[in-house]
C-alpha cells in the first residue's frame, strides 16, 4: 500500500445514503477513492444509528472518536494518513488543528456539502419576509467560520458552480483552493429508460427529503398550506405522498388523507417510490447546494416542478425536466399540467436524463479529481506557500482553538 494512498475521512455523522443526499454524496466520494486503491478509515464523533451504512462490509475501517480529547492525537499519529477529508466545516474546526499538528504533511480536503452560510443567510432573509442579498452573507457568524475553514484547507470540494463563483467573487477565494465536484452518477442508457414505469402506470405527486434539514420541513409546510389546496382543487382525485427520514411529531401531524395529503415517513427504497410517482413537487424557498431529491427524480425518469432556488446550478444551460416556478399559483398550474399531459411529461422525462448524462457522470470527474489530489500531494509546500491567508489562519487557530479544546478536556476530567 502506497503511503500516498492512505485516507482518513472524518465525518460529521456516519453515512446514511438512504436518508439524505449528503450520505449518498459521501458514498460517491468513497467509491472513487476505493476504485483508485486507497486504504480508507472513516472516523466520526457521532453515535451509531440504525440506518448507517455498514462501512466494514465495504472494506472501510470504522473508528469512533471523541471531541476535545487528546486520544485523537494518538490515533492519527499511529494511522499517519497522507490525506484527511473533513466532512463539513464544523468537523474541520474541531479536528483540523490536531491533524495539522500531528500530521503536518497530510493533504487536508474539505467537503463542503453546501455552503452553510448561504443556506442560513437565505433562511434568515426568508423568515424576515424579504429578498436575500449577497451582503447578508457578511452578517453571518457562520460565514466567518466557514470561509476560515476553506482557507485553512488545501482543497475544498464544491458541489455547486453557483457557490464556487460566490466564493471567488464575493469572498475572493483563490481558485486553486476550490474544486468543482458535483454528484457522481452512472449514465442512463436507452435500456434503462425503456425499463422505467410508463406515464400510465404512475400515480400521485411526491415530495421526498430528510426532515432534519430545515428547508425540507419548510417546503412541506408550504405544500400543505398553500400549494396542495390549489392542485387539489383542479385534481380532486390526486394524492401527494411525503416521504422523508426522521419526521418529527409536527411533521406527522400534517398527515391528512381526506385532503389527499399523506405523510409516509422514511422510504425503504427512495428511488423505487419516486419511480412509481408521476411528478415530484419541490417548492423550496431557501437552501443551498444541489438538491439530491431532484437528481433522484431525473434518475427515476420522474419530471419535477421546483423553484429557482431548487434548480440552482443543477441544469446548466439545459432545459429543466419539468418547470421552474416561484409563484404559488403558477407552480400549482404547472404541476397540474405536467400531471395530465402525457406528451409534456414524456418530453420532461427525456430532459432530466439529458441533464444527468451531460452534467453528472462519475467518469467525467473521477480521474481528474484523483490526479489533482496527487498533484497537490507532490507540490504541497508551494501550494501552501501560495495560500498565506490559510497559513495565518492555521497559525492562529492552533493558538486559540487548541487551548480552548485543551481547557475543555481538562474541565471534563476534573
C-alpha positions in Angstrom: 0.0 0.0 0.0 1.5 3.3 -1.1 1.7 5.8 1.8 0.3 8.3 -0.6 -3.0 6.3 -0.7 -3.9 6.3 3.0 -7.1 8.3 3.5 -8.8 9.3 6.7 -12.4 10.7 6.4 -13.7 12.5 9.5 -17.5 12.5 9.3 -19.9 14.8 11.0 -22.2 11.8 11.0 -21.9 8.2 9.8 -23.1 7.9 6.2 -26.8 7.2 5.7 -27.2 7.1 1.9 -30.9 6.2 2.1 -31.6 9.1 4.5 -30.0 12.1 2.8 -28.3 13.4 -0.3 -25.3 14.1 1.9 -25.0 10.4 2.8 -25.2 9.5 -0.9 -22.6 12.1 -1.8 -20.2 10.7 0.8 -20.6 7.2 -0.6 -19.9 8.5 -4.1 -16.6 10.1 -2.9 -15.7 6.9 -1.1 -16.3 4.8 -4.3 -13.8 7.0 -6.3 -11.1 6.6 -3.7 -11.7 2.8 -3.4 -11.5 2.4 -7.2 -8.1 4.1 -7.1 -6.9 1.7 -4.4 -7.0 3.9 -1.3 -6.9 2.4 2.1 -9.8 4.2 3.9 -10.6 4.8 7.5 -13.8 6.6 8.4 -13.9 8.2 11.8 -16.7 10.1 13.5 -17.7 11.5 16.9 -21.4 10.7 16.1 -23.3 7.9 17.8 -24.1 4.9 15.7 -27.5 5.0 14.0 -29.9 2.3 12.9 -29.7 3.4 9.3 -25.9 4.0 8.9 -24.2 2.0 6.1 -22.0 -0.9 7.2 -18.6 0.5 6.3 -16.7 -2.5 7.4 -18.5 -4.8 4.9 -17.3 -2.4 2.2 -13.7 -2.8 3.4 -13.5 0.6 5.2 -12.1 0.7 8.7 -14.5 2.4 11.2 -13.3 4.4 14.2 -15.3 6.2 16.8 -13.5 9.4 18.0 -14.2 11.9 20.8 -14.5 15.7 20.7 -12.0 17.7 22.7 -9.9 14.7 23.6 -6.2 14.1 23.0 -6.9 10.4 22.3 -7.4 11.6 18.7 -3.8 12.7 18.6 -2.6 9.2 19.4 -5.0 7.7 16.9 -4.0 9.9 14.0 -0.2 9.7 14.7 -0.4 6.0 14.5 -2.6 6.0 11.4 -0.4 8.6 9.7 -2.8 9.3 6.8 -1.5 11.0 3.7 -4.9 12.6 3.1 -7.6 13.8 5.6 -11.0 14.6 4.3 -13.2 16.7 6.6 -17.0 16.2 6.1 -18.3 19.8 6.6 -16.5 22.8 8.1 -17.6 22.1 11.7 -15.5 18.9 11.7 -12.5 20.8 10.3 -12.9 23.3 13.2 -12.9 20.5 15.7 -10.1 18.3 14.3 -8.2 20.4 11.7 -5.7 21.8 14.2 -5.0 18.3 15.6 -4.4 17.0 12.0 -2.1 19.9 11.3 -0.1 19.4 14.5 0.2 15.6 14.3 0.3 15.0 10.6 1.6 18.3 9.1 2.3 16.7 5.7 -1.2 15.3 5.2 -3.2 16.9 2.4 -6.3 18.5 4.0 -9.5 18.4 2.0 -12.9 19.9 3.0 -16.1 18.5 1.5 -18.4 21.5 2.0 -21.7 19.6 1.0 -23.3 23.0 0.5 -22.4 26.5 1.7 -23.9 26.6 5.1 -23.6 30.4 5.3 -25.5 30.8 2.1 -28.3 28.5 3.3 -28.6 30.2 6.7 -28.5 33.7 5.2 -31.3 32.8 2.8 -33.3 31.2 5.6 -32.9 34.3 7.7 -34.0 36.6 4.9 -37.0 34.4 4.2 -38.1 34.5 7.8 -37.8 38.3 7.8 -40.0 38.3 4.7 -37.5 40.0 2.4 -35.3 39.0 -0.5 -31.8 37.7 0.1 -29.0 40.0 -0.9 -25.3 39.0 -1.1 -24.4 41.4 1.7 -26.4 39.2 4.1 -23.6 36.8 4.0 -21.2 39.2 5.7 -23.5 39.4 8.7 -23.4 35.6 9.3 -21.1 34.4 12.0 -21.1 31.0 10.3 -19.7 32.7 7.1 -16.6 33.8 9.0 -16.2 30.3 10.4 -16.9 28.5 7.1 -14.6 30.8 5.0 -11.8 30.4 7.6 -12.2 26.6 7.3 -12.0 26.7 3.5 -8.8 28.9 3.7 -7.2 26.5 6.2 -7.7 23.5 3.9 -5.6 22.7 0.9 -8.6 22.0 -1.2 -12.4 22.4 -0.8 -14.8 20.3 -2.8 -17.7 22.4 -4.2 -20.9 20.7 -5.3 -22.4 23.8 -6.9 -20.9 26.1 -9.6 -23.0 28.9 -8.2 -21.4 28.6 -4.8 -17.9 28.3 -6.3 -18.5 31.5 -8.2 -19.8 33.2 -5.0 -16.6 32.2 -3.1 -14.4 33.5 -5.8 -16.2 36.8 -6.5 -17.6 37.7 -3.0 -15.0 36.2 -0.7 -12.1 36.4 -3.1 -11.1 32.8 -2.5 -8.2 31.7 -4.8 -9.5 29.2 -7.4 -6.5 26.9 -6.6 -8.3 26.2 -3.3 -11.6 25.1 -4.8 -12.6 22.1 -6.9 -15.9 21.6 -8.6 -17.2 18.0 -7.9 -21.0 17.6 -8.2 -23.0 14.4 -7.8 -21.1 11.4 -9.4 -23.6 9.2 -11.2 -23.7 6.4 -13.7 -25.1 7.1 -17.2 -28.8 6.4 -18.0 -28.9 4.3 -21.1 -31.7 3.7 -23.6 -32.3 0.3 -22.0 -32.7 1.9 -18.5 -35.1 4.5 -19.9 -37.2 1.8 -21.6 -37.4 -0.2 -18.3 -38.8 2.8 -16.3 -42.5 2.7 -15.4 -44.7 4.5 -18.0 -46.8 7.6 -17.6 -50.0 5.5 -17.4 -48.9 3.2 -14.5 -47.5 6.0 -12.4 -49.8 7.8 -9.9 -49.6 10.6 -7.3 -47.4 13.6 -6.6 -44.4 13.1 -4.3 -42.0 15.0 -2.1 -39.0 13.4 -0.5 -36.4 14.8 1.9 -34.7 14.3 5.2 -36.7 16.2 7.9 -33.6 17.1 9.9 -32.9 19.6 7.1 -34.9 22.8 7.8 -35.5 23.7 4.1 -37.3 20.4 3.7 -39.6 21.0 6.7 -40.4 24.5 5.4 -41.2 23.1 1.9 -43.7 20.5 3.4 -45.5 23.3 5.3 -45.7 25.4 2.2 -47.1 22.4 0.2 -49.7 21.6 2.9 -50.9 25.2 3.5 -50.6 26.8 0.0 -49.7 24.7 -3.0 -51.6 21.4 -2.4 -55.0 23.0 -1.9 -54.6 24.8 -5.3 -53.6 21.5 -7.0 -56.4 19.5 -5.3 -58.9 22.0 -6.5 -58.0 21.1 -10.1 -57.4 17.4 -9.5 -59.8 16.2 -6.8 -58.7 12.6 -7.0 -54.9 13.3 -6.8 -52.7 12.4 -3.8 -49.5 13.9 -2.5 -47.2 11.5 -0.7 -44.5 13.0 1.5 -41.5 10.8 2.3 -38.5 11.5 4.5 -36.3 10.3 7.2 -36.6 11.5 10.8 -40.1 13.0 10.7 -40.9 14.8 14.0 -44.3 14.9 15.6 -45.1 18.2 14.0 -44.4 16.6 10.6 -46.6 13.6 11.3 -49.5 15.9 12.4 -49.8 17.2 8.8 -51.0 13.7 7.6 -54.5 14.3 6.2 -55.8 11.5 4.0 -59.1 13.3 3.5 -57.4 16.0 1.5 -55.1 13.5 -0.2 -52.0 14.7 1.8 -50.1 11.7 3.2 -47.1 11.7 5.4 -45.4 8.4 4.6 -42.2 8.7 6.7 -39.0 7.0 5.7 -38.9 5.3 2.4 -37.2 1.9 2.4 -36.1 2.5 -1.2 -36.3 6.1 -2.2 -35.7 5.6 -5.9 -38.5 3.0 -6.0 -41.1 5.3 -4.6 -40.0 8.1 -6.9 -40.1 5.8 -9.9 -43.7 4.9 -9.1 -44.8 8.6 -8.8 -45.8 10.8 -11.7 -44.5 14.2 -10.6 -42.0 15.4 -7.9 -43.0 18.7 -6.2 -40.2 20.7 -4.6 -41.2 24.3 -3.9 -38.0 25.0 -2.0 -37.9 28.6 -0.7 -34.4 28.7 0.8 -31.3 26.4 0.8 -28.0 25.9 -0.9 -26.1 23.2 -2.8 -27.5 20.7 -5.3 -30.8 19.1 -4.4 -30.5 15.3 -4.2 -34.2 14.8 -4.4 -34.2 16.5 -7.9 -31.3 14.4 -9.2 -33.1 11.3 -7.9 -36.2 12.4 -9.8 -34.2 12.7 -13.0 -32.6 9.3 -12.4 -36.1 7.8 -11.8 -37.5 9.4 -15.0 -39.9 11.5 -12.9 -40.4 15.1 -14.0 -40.4 17.8 -11.4 -41.7 21.2 -10.5 -39.4 23.3 -8.4 -38.3 26.9 -7.7 -35.3 28.9 -8.8 -33.6 28.0 -5.5 -34.4 24.4 -6.0 -33.0 24.2 -9.5 -30.0 26.4 -8.8 -26.8 25.3 -10.5 -28.3 21.9 -11.4 -29.1 22.1 -15.2 -26.5 24.5 -16.5 -27.7 25.7 -20.0 -30.0 22.7 -20.4 -33.8 22.9 -20.2 -35.3 21.7 -16.9 -37.1 18.3 -16.6 -40.5 20.0 -15.9 -41.0 23.5 -14.7 -39.1 26.1 -12.6 -41.7 28.4 -11.0 -41.6 30.7 -7.9 -45.2 31.9 -7.7 -47.6 29.6 -5.8 -50.5 29.7 -8.3 -48.2 29.3 -11.3 -46.4 26.4 -9.5 -49.7 24.6 -9.0 -50.8 25.2 -12.5 -47.6 23.8 -13.9 -47.9 20.8 -11.6 -51.4 20.0 -12.9 -50.4 20.5 -16.5 -47.4 18.1 -16.1 -49.5 15.6 -14.3 -52.2 15.5 -17.0 -50.3 15.9 -20.3 -48.5 12.8 -21.4 -46.6 14.4 -24.2 -45.3 17.2 -22.0 -44.5 14.7 -19.3 -42.5 12.5 -21.7 -40.5 15.4 -23.0 -39.7 16.5 -19.5 -38.5 13.0 -18.6 -36.0 13.0 -21.5 -34.7 16.4 -20.5 -34.0 15.1 -17.0 -32.0 12.1 -18.4 -30.1 14.6 -20.7 -29.1 16.6 -17.6 -27.8 13.5 -15.8 -25.8 12.3 -18.8 -24.4 15.7 -19.6 -23.5 17.0 -16.1 -23.2 14.3 -13.5 -21.3 11.3 -14.9 -18.8 10.0 -12.5 -16.4 9.0 -15.3 -16.2 12.7 -16.4 -14.8 13.7 -13.0 -13.1 10.8 -11.2 -9.7 10.7 -13.0 -9.2 14.5 -13.0 -10.1 14.6 -9.3 -7.6 12.0 -8.2 -4.9 13.4 -10.5 -5.5 16.8 -8.8 -5.0 15.2 -5.4 -1.7 13.5 -6.5 -0.5 16.8 -8.0 -1.2 18.7 -4.7 0.5 16.0 -2.7 3.6 16.4 -4.9 3.5 20.2 -4.7 2.1 20.7 -1.2 4.9 23.0 0.0 4.5 25.5 -2.8 0.6 25.2 -2.8 0.6 26.2 0.9 3.2 28.9 0.3 0.7 30.5 -2.1 -2.0 30.4 0.5 -0.7 32.8 3.1 -4.1 33.7 4.4 -4.7 30.0 5.1 -1.3 29.6 6.8 -2.1 32.6 9.0 -5.5 31.3 10.0 -3.9 27.9 10.7 -1.4 29.5 13.0 -4.0 31.5 15.0 -6.3 28.5 15.1 -3.6 26.4 16.6 -3.0 29.1 19.2 -6.7 29.7 20.1 -8.8 26.6 19.3 -6.0 24.3 20.6 -6.0 25.8 24.1 -9.8 26.1 24.2 -10.0 22.4 23.4 -7.4 21.5 26.0 -9.2 23.6 28.6 -12.5 21.7 27.8 -10.6 18.4 28.0 -9.1 19.4 31.4 -12.5 20.6 32.6 -14.2 17.3 31.6 -11.6 15.3 33.5 -12.0 17.3 36.7 
